[in-house]
Amino acid sequence: MQLFNRIIVIITITFLFTNCSKTETEIQITSEFYHTVVDKLSVTITHDVFSPPVASRVYAYPNAAAFETLNNHKNSGLNIFLNSKSKIAIKKIKPDHNINLKLSSTIAFLEVAKELVFSDHEIINFRDSLYQVWKGQNQRVFQASKTYGEHYGNEVIQWMNSDNYSETRTLPEYNIAKNEGDISKWTPTPPSYMDAIEPHWNKIRPFILNSADQFKPKTHPQFSMKPESDFYKELLEVYHVDQKIRKIGDNSSEIAIAQFWDCNPYVSVAKGHYMFAKKKITPGGHWIGICKIACRNSNSDFESTVNAYAKTSIAIADAFINCWDEKYRSNLVRPETLIKQYIDDSWEPILQTPPFPEYTSGHSVVSGTASEVLTMLFGDNFKFNDDTEVPYGLPIRSFNSFRKAAEEAAVSRLYGGIHYRAAIDEGLKQGRNVGNFISKALK
C-alpha cells in the first residue's frame, strides 16, 4: 500500500508544479506505471483470496482490455490470436488527436479489474485518485482518453461475461460421497478439509486453446497399493524424499525451493481451537511477477509491457482450464491421504496440500506454459533474479532461463510432499505443449 501512496504523491506533486505554471501538460503513462497498476491488482487478488484458477481469469481480462484498447485501431487487437469460438465482437472507435492511448489503455484495465474482484473499492479508490490528478494535468486529453478507455473496457466486460463463469457458479459442488470406498479418488485433506475448488473450471471458455481437453496428458500410473506397482513406488518416493529432506533440516535447499514456489493463496494455520489463514500469491500471480521482472530487465516500453502482460496472463488462464480438465477427469487421491492411512499416520507434508485432485500438478502445467510464452517474448537463456516472493519473507532466487525456473517450480511439488512424480513430469510436458501452441498463435 505504501508503494501506491508514493506513486500518487509523486503524480500529485507533478500536477501541482505544472498547475502553478497555468499550462496544460502531457499526461505521462510509462511502463513502470503500468507495473504499478498490475501490482495493485495483485495485492487485491491476494487480499480477496481468489483460488488459482479464478485468479488467472482476474489477471487475464484487465490485461486483455488494455491490449485491445491500445491496438484495436490498428486492426491488431485480440482477434488476431483468439480461437474461433472466443472472437470478440467489438464496436470500433477511431481515436482522435486528443486521445492518449496509453492513458486509455490503463483506464480500460482499471474498469475491467474492478468488475472482477470482491474488494472493488480498492480498485475504485485507486482509480479515482488517479483521475483527479490526470484531470488536473490536462482535462481535455483526460476526458477524451477516459471515454475511449471506458468504451473498450465495457466491450471487454460484455465479452468476459459470456465465458461461462457465471454459469459455473450455479453448478453443483464436488460430490465426495460418490467416491466412498474408492481409495484411489481424491478426498479433502487436513487441517481445514476444504471442499474441492472449481470442479467445473473446464467449462470456462478458453482464449486460444480450441478446447479444455486439447492437450490431455498421458494417464498416470495405474492406482495400486501393491509394493511392486509403479504407483506405489511413486507414493513411497514422496515419503522417502520428505524424510531425506527433514534429516538435513531447515537449511535444506529442497525446503527453500518448496517454500519459494508454494504459491498457496490460503494456507490454514491451526493453533489450538483457533485457525487463521496466511495469504500468498497464486502460481499465476508468481509468473505475472516474473513477467514484470522480464519487462524491466529488457527496458520494455509501454506497448511492449502491455503486450507481455496480456499474452502471458491469457496463456496462464488457458493453462488452468487445461489442467483443471484433467484434474477432475483422473480425480486422483493426494499423497498425504495415502501416506497417513497406510505408511505413517503422523506424517505432515512440508507444504499444505491444496484442495483439489492431484493429477496433473497445476504449478507444473502453468509454469510450463508461462515459461514457453515468456521465452517466445524475451528469448531463451534470459537470466533474471526472481524477487516475487520477497514481500512474503522469502529470499531472491536466480535463474538462467524461464524454462529452468519452470523446472524448479515443478519439482518443488515433490519436495513439498504434495504431488507424485508423474503429476510433475507429465504436468510440465502438458504445460509446455499448451505454451508452444499458444506461442505459435501469439506470434
Sequence and secondary structure as in RCSB ss.txt:
>XXXX:A:sequence
MQLFNRIIVIITITFLFTNCSKTETEIQITSEFYHTVVDKLSVTITHDVFSPPVASRVYAYPNAAAFETLNNHKN
SGLNIFLNSKSKIAIKKIKPDHNINLKLSSTIAFLEVAKELVFSDHEIINFRDSLYQVWKGQNQRVFQASKTYGE
HYGNEVIQWMNSDNYSETRTLPEYNIAKNEGDISKWTPTPPSYMDAIEPHWNKIRPFILNSADQFKPKTHPQFSM
KPESDFYKELLEVYHVDQKIRKIGDNSSEIAIAQFWDCNPYVSVAKGHYMFAKKKITPGGHWIGICKIACRNSNS
DFESTVNAYAKTSIAIADAFINCWDEKYRSNLVRPETLIKQYIDDSWEPILQTPPFPEYTSGHSVVSGTASEVLT
MLFGDNFKFNDDTEVPYGLPIRSFNSFRKAAEEAAVSRLYGGIHYRAAIDEGLKQGRNVGNFISKALK
>XXXX:A:secstr
 HHHHHHHHHHHHHHHHHHHTTS       HHHHHHHHHHHHHHHHHHT  HHHHHHHHHHHHHHHHHHHHGGGT
 SGGGTS TTT          TT  HHHHHHHHHHHHHTTT S HHHHHHHHHHHHHHHHHH HHHHHHHHHHHH
HHHHHHHHHHTTSSHHHHTTS    GGGGTT TTB    TTT    S TTGGGS  SSSSSTTTT          
 TTSHHHHHHHHHHHHHHHHHHH TT HHHHHHHHT   S EEEEETTEEEEE    HHHHHHHHHHHHHHHTT 
 HHHHHHHHHHHHHHHHHHHHHHHHHHHHH B  HHHHIIIII TT   SS   SS  SS HHHHHHHHHHHHHH
HHH SS  EEE TTGGGT   EEESSHHHHHHHHHHHHHHTTS  HHHHHHHHHHHHHHHHHHHHHH 
